[in-house]
Amino acid sequence: MNKTYNFFLFILLISISCNSVDPESEIQDPLDIQADLLNGTWILKDESSAVKDGNIITDFKDISVTFSGATKDGGNYATTNSIDANVWPNNGSWQFQNNDKSKLLRSDNVVLSISVTQTTLRTSFTIVGGLKEGNWVFDFIKQ
């Protein structure tokens, strides 16, 4: 009888533990995770962190970008101390391009390739036409 009781107790404990659901264990959308990482203010890492066609552009040394309201559906951004609105507009919106967490489509139709962690953000994009035409890379750190 003792073996049977232990067996049923064991089965009961297993079924209870299998049926318990941890609300924190719900799977989160990778785009929401990426958007959460973007939210906040990002400052240029250092004076050599704004590059056009392989050349350092120190004029952007004081730029900062703030992402807000970011979700898997996109969000908004605003810049301070951008020396050229053709490269970094004062503000706008963005969305993930084709649900790719490493591609942002800005409201000015510029596509940014991004790599983001909790403390670093790298953006690279191409400007077509005008004096600022070229391949741009910006390395930011979270403020």
Secondary structure, 3 states (H helix, E strand, C coil): CHHHHHHHHHHHHHHHHHHCCCHHHCCCCHHHHHHHHHCEEEEECCCCCEEECCEECHHHCCCEEEEEEEECCEEEEEEECCCCCCCCCCEEEEEEHHHCCCEEEECCCCEEEEEECCCEEEEEEEECCCCCCEEEEEEEEEC
